[in-house]
């Protein structure tokens, strides 16, 4: 019996439960929220669809119901409002993350913590410090969604199924993220070579436009409908599947760096191998000089928001 505990029953938390329910990701899903009526209502609504999916027990709970969970997903925190960056939420959400971490610490057991609260790189670092867990077991959702957005836009421009577009976004899940153009390939063909043989004519500034669209996607969605939740829920389900099934899949989650281009003691996104025990390893990718400079800038930016010492 696999069990997922989701802390925060707002748009992201409840939609994640729905995505996991549809995918048969776990046999038990518990929703926890400071507003008890909210978690009870969401759990009831979801459980009424039980006859249409694989057997799953969905219920509302308290922090102690994290006991026995394989994965604890933390989505609790202030949401990004129109005009706000993710980093604008850092002070409010750091306090919330520390409170949640303290509340669940007695019940974590062998669970993996999957942090979703923004700014996710700083919140993952906060949860790691607050719980004292091994870094491999504290994971941020990172740029898994950004990577999917990148692949979608490339597939749309190139006329290719996004599942056959192999590309990554690394660094901050935010304004300093870096699309890895140097490592992008389509069906195993490097992008530069693919473009030479492609009959479509793309403008020279195409890359800059795609990078901007990936970076600003959340702002556009929030401006239009108030919040993002469908795609991130699917991204979280994909992360959890890799962990629960011990798949050793490569996903750009936010993980603790140790001497990557001189950067250590910081959570940022890189291609990571995920399995039942969390982050198995970080793929040692080589960056171009430009990508390296951008990554270091991203790290410096995030580092400035961490407590001194």
Helices and strands as residue ranges (DSSP letters): E 3-7, H 11-23, E 28-32, H 36-47, G 50-52, E 57-61, G 63-66, E 71-74, G 86-89, H 90-104, G 105-107, E 112-115, H 120-131, G 135-137, E 138-140, H 144-158, G 162-164, E 165-166, E 169-170, E 178-179, G 181-183, E 185-186, E 189-190, H 191-197, H 206-225, H 230-244, E 249-251, E 254-257, E 266-269, E 272-275, E 278-282, H 289-303
